[in-house]
């Protein structure tokens, strides 16, 4: 049985609230789970993440794989760093976990268009630099036979 650490949604409509759970990878998102290892509340500003370190460590030691979202949350609060240091045998007494995370600002439509425009301008500059000037073209030997006069 492959165990994953994933989010289980329990919030009301338009008010998401998630539990971080250890579950069989074949189960549905909101289906049966093995154990609750934390919570995530994205509604509060800044977003709030609480984890039970001992339970989380136990599941990771047993081979549970966190989903991309859960891995991102654990990285942002500093748990992945702390877990890595503990596995290497380093001192983790100084590492404290954050309880809140600041989310990256969502890109608006205008920001996306500006980013696309910048990449297009850069591509044009690269192609212009790659093209040789007419003088350089004349100096280069060509594969064509010389024209007879």
C-alpha positions in Angstrom: 0.0 0.0 0.0 1.5 3.4 -1.1 0.8 6.0 1.6 0.6 9.7 0.6 0.4 12.8 2.7 -2.3 14.9 1.1 -4.9 17.6 1.8 -8.4 16.6 2.7 -10.9 19.4 2.3 -13.4 19.8 5.1 -14.5 23.5 4.7 -17.8 24.8 3.6 -18.5 26.2 0.1 -16.2 29.1 -0.7 -14.5 28.6 2.7 -11.8 26.0 2.3 -10.2 24.4 5.3 -7.9 21.4 4.9 -6.6 18.6 7.0 -3.2 17.2 6.1 -3.7 13.4 6.3 -1.8 10.2 5.7 -3.9 8.1 3.3 -3.7 5.2 0.8 -2.9 6.7 -2.6 -5.8 4.8 -4.2 -8.5 6.5 -2.0 -10.5 9.5 -3.0 -9.4 13.0 -1.9 -12.1 13.3 0.8 -12.3 9.5 1.5 -11.1 7.4 4.3 -7.7 8.2 5.7 -5.2 6.6 8.1 -4.3 9.5 10.4 -4.5 13.3 10.6 -1.0 14.9 10.7 -1.9 18.6 10.5 -4.3 21.3 9.3 -4.1 24.2 6.7 -6.3 27.2 6.8 -5.8 29.4 3.6 -8.6 31.8 4.5 -6.7 33.6 7.3 -4.2 36.2 6.3 -1.5 35.0 6.5 -2.4 31.4 5.9 -2.1 29.2 8.9 -0.5 25.7 8.9 -0.3 23.5 12.0 1.4 20.1 12.0 1.9 17.3 14.5 5.7 16.9 14.1 5.9 13.5 15.7 3.1 12.0 13.6 4.5 13.6 10.4 8.0 12.3 11.1 6.7 8.8 11.8 4.9 8.7 8.4 7.8 10.1 6.5 10.2 7.6 8.1 7.8 4.8 7.0 8.0 6.0 3.4 4.9 8.2 3.0 5.2 10.6 0.0 3.8 14.1 0.3 2.0 15.5 -2.6 3.4 18.6 -4.3 1.1 21.0 -2.4 1.8 19.4 1.0 5.5 19.4 0.2 5.3 23.1 -0.6 3.5 23.9 2.7 5.9 21.9 4.7 8.8 23.6 3.0 7.3 27.1 3.7 6.9 26.4 7.4 10.4 24.9 7.7 9.5 21.3 8.5 11.4 19.8 5.5 14.6 21.6 6.6 14.2 20.4 10.2 13.4 16.8 9.1 16.4 16.7 6.8 18.7 17.9 9.5 17.3 15.4 12.0 17.9 12.6 9.5 21.5 13.7 9.0 22.0 13.7 12.8 22.5 17.5 13.1 21.2 19.6 16.0 17.6 20.7 15.4 16.9 22.4 18.7 17.5 25.8 17.1 15.1 25.2 14.2 11.6 26.5 14.9 8.6 26.0 12.7 6.5 28.9 11.5 2.7 28.7 12.0 1.8 31.0 9.2 2.9 31.4 5.6 2.7 34.3 3.3 1.3 33.3 -0.1 2.8 34.6 -3.3 0.7 37.2 -5.0 -1.4 35.8 -7.7 -0.5 36.9 -11.2 -3.2 39.1 -12.7 -4.0 39.1 -16.4 -2.0 42.3 -17.0 1.1 40.9 -15.2 0.9 37.7 -17.4 0.6 39.8 -20.6 3.6 41.9 -19.5 5.7 38.8 -18.9 4.8 37.4 -22.3 5.7 40.7 -24.0 9.1 40.7 -22.2 9.9 37.2 -23.4 8.9 38.1 -27.0 11.1 41.1 -26.9 14.0 39.0 -25.6 13.4 36.4 -28.4 13.5 39.1 -31.0 16.8 40.5 -29.7 18.3 37.0 -29.7 17.3 36.4 -33.3 18.6 39.8 -34.4 22.0 39.0 -32.8 22.1 35.6 -34.4 21.5 37.1 -37.9 24.7 38.2 -39.5 25.1 41.7 -41.0 25.4 41.9 -44.8 29.1 42.7 -44.6 29.7 39.5 -42.6 27.7 37.5 -45.1 29.9 38.7 -48.0 33.1 37.8 -46.1 31.9 34.3 -45.4 32.8 31.7 -48.2 29.7 30.3 -49.8 29.0 26.9 -51.2 27.8 28.3 -54.5 30.2 28.3 -57.5 31.5 31.8 -58.5 29.3 33.6 -61.0 30.8 33.7 -64.6 31.1 37.0 -66.3 
